[in-house]
Amino acid sequence: MKRWSLVFMSVLMIVAVLGATACKPKDTKLVVGTSADYEPFEFVAADGSYTGFDVELMEEIAKRLDMEIEWQDIAFDGLIGSLQSDKIDAIIAAMSATPEREEQVDFTEPYFIGADAIIVASGSGIEIAQNADMAGHRVGVQTGTIQEEWVDANIDAEVSRYERAEQAIMDLKSGRIDVVAMDYYAAQAFITQGGIDLALKTEFSGEHMAIAVKEGNTELRAKLDDAIDELAAEGFVEQLAMKYLSGGE
């Protein structure tokens, strides 16, 4: 009897485990792509973890959706391709929802409206009073950004393109380029490290930052929109802005 009891109990345990597994939601993991070189939006902390405005926002969104995030650090200009090829489920990387990008992916509603900056090396003597003053200078931009798009369309200059923002900053400090056009808040983070100055806070095309999902993924986009609305109404997004972005105001 004892032997049969053990067998019976084992069968019950197996059934219970299988039942529990079957009851678990199928889509509990969200693979999110970012470009973790863009402080204060997304960067690598001292302990090796990802952090920043976008990272903390996305972690809270996932929590509200009862999902777990798997982060993928990808060069900015490779993010959309990774989304289209199903390597990731979503993108959050201070990415603006431009008409050109909307032809390739679907965007949520904006979670933050940003600004742009033109920065120069400290002591360079270069003065930029308006965007057009970049003409004739050696301009650095990060590939795939709205800053690159605007400079290409509007400025007659020698343009150097960089996969990572910090690469442009290194060349700016070393004198290989004269100015860098980039996101204003990311620029502030680099300015605090020393060696560069803000020449102009400006606006190129209007940065309406949004989360990107694969074209046609209306279910995920709707869930993300609801979470963004909820967090904005609760003041969570504003608190994040104060935490990560207010230092540059």
N, C-alpha and C positions, 0 to 999 in steps of 0.2 A: 504493500500500500504506500509505503514511504516513497518507493521508487516511482510509482505512478503519480504520486502527489508532486514530486519534483518535476517530472515531465510536464504535468499539467500547468504548474506554476511557470515553467519556462515558456510554454506556449503562450500563456497569458501575457508575460512580459514582452515577448516578441510582438504580439498583436498590439499591445499598448504603445510600444515604440513606433511601429509602423503607422499606427493611427495618429500619433502625435506629429509624426513627420508629414503625413498627408494633410494635416490641418494647418501646417505652417504656410503663410503666404508665399507664393512662388517668387514674387519680385520684391525681395527685401533688401537687395544690394543695389546701390546706385554708383556706377563708375563715372566719376567726374574728372574732367580734364581741366587743368589750369596751367599757367606759366609762372612758376614760383620764383620770379626774379623781379617782382613789381611791388615792392613795399610802398605804401602800407596795405595794399589790397591783397597780395598773396606773396609770401616769402617763407624761407626756411628759418625756423627758430634755432636757438643755440643747442637745443636738445635733439635737433634733426627733424622735428615735426613741422607740419605746414601750419601757418597761422596767417592772420591778417583779416581785414574787413570782409573780403569775399569768402574766405575760408570759414570764419566764424558764422557768417550769415548762412552759408550753405549747410553747415553742420546743424544749425538750428532748424532749418527747413527740413532736413532729413529726419530730424528728431520728431517734428510734427507729423511727418508722413510715415513714421514708424519704419524707417529705412536706415541702412548702414552704408556709409560712404567708403568707397575705395578710390583714393586719390591717384591720379596719373599726372606727373609733371612733364609737360610737352612744350616745345618751343611754340611761341605764340602763333606763328604762321603755319604751324602744322595741326592746330587744334581742330579747325573745321574739317580737314581731310580725315582726321581720326574719328570725328563724329559721323561723318558720312559713311565710313567703312566699318561702323559698329564696334570700334575699339573702345569707345566711351559712350555713355548715355547722355551726358550733358556737359556744357562748358560754362564755367564762371571764371572770368579772367579780366575784369575791368573792360569787357568787350562791349562796344557800342553797337546798337542795332541799326546798322546802316542799310539803305536800300540794296546795295550790292551784296551784302551778306545775307539779306533776307531772301535773295534769289537762291541761296544755297542751303540755308537752315531756317528753322522757325525760332522765334524769340518770345520769351515771356514779356509781360509788361515791364517797364523799367523799374529797377530797384534803387537806382541812384542816378542823379544828373550831375555830371562832373564838369571840369574845366580843363584848359590846356595851359602849357607853359613853354617858354623859350628860355633856355639856360645857357650860361657861358662860364668859362673858366675864371676863377677869381684872379683879378689883376690883369685880365686880358685887354681891358679898355674898350671892349666892344659894347656899343649901345644899341639896343633894339627898342624903338618907340612904338612900332607897329609891325604886324606880321610881314609886310612887304620888305622890311629892313633886313630880312635874312638873305635877300638876293645878293649874289656876289660872294657870299660866305660859303665855307665848307660846312654843310649841314648834315647832322647825324639823326637818323630815325630808326625805330625798331620796325622790322619787316612785318607787314600785315596789319599795321595800325592805321587809325584814321589820320594820324599825324603824317605818316608816310604818304597816304593818298592825297592829303591836302597840299603838301609840299610839292609832290610831283605835278599836281594840276595847276599850281599857282606861282611857284617860285623858280626863277632861273638861277640855278646854283649847282655846284658839285655836291651830289648827295651820296653819303655813305650809309649803307644799310646793315643792321645788326640783328642777329637772331635773338640776343638777350640785351636787355636795357643796360645792364652793368658794363657790357662791352663798349657801348657808346660813351658811357661816363668815363671809362678808362682812357679812351681816345681823346675825349674832350680835355681831360686833365693833362694829358701828355702833349697836347697841341697838334695832334693829327687832324682834328676837326675844330671848327670855330664855335659852333652852336649846336644844341640838341633841342629838337621839338618833341615834347612828350606830354603825358598826363600831368596835370598840375600837382596833384597830391603825391604821385610817385616822385615827381621832381623834388618836392619838399623833403621827402625821406632821404634822397641823395644829398641835398643841400646840407642837412644836419651832419653828414659825415665829413663835411669840409672840402674846400678846394674848388667849389663851384658856387655860382650866384644866380639868383633869379633875375633875368633880364626883363621878362614881360609875362604877366598873367593874362591869358587871352582865351579866345574861343575860335576853333577852326571850323568844325562842322556840327558842334553840339554833341556832347557825349551823353547819350542816354544808355547807360549800362544795363544790360539785361542778360538773363541766362539763356543759352542756346540749347535747343534739342534738335534731334533729327527731323528733317522735313516730314510732316505728316503725323508726327507723334503727338496728336492732340490730347491724348489722355494724360501723359506726363506734363505737358505744358499747362493744362488746366489745373492739375494738382499744385504745380509750382506757383501759378498765378494766385491761387487761393491762399497758399502759405505766405506769399509776399504781401498780399493784402492784409492778412491777419497780423503779421509781424509789424507792418507799417502802422496799423491802427493801434497796436499795443505800445508803440513808441520804441520798439526794439531796434529798428533800423536807425532811428535818430540817435539812440544810445551808442550804437556801433560807430556812427559818424563822429560823435564826440570823442569816443575812445581812440580811434585810429586816425581821424582826418582833421580834427580841430586845431592841431598844433600848427598847421600851416596857414591858418586864416589870419 
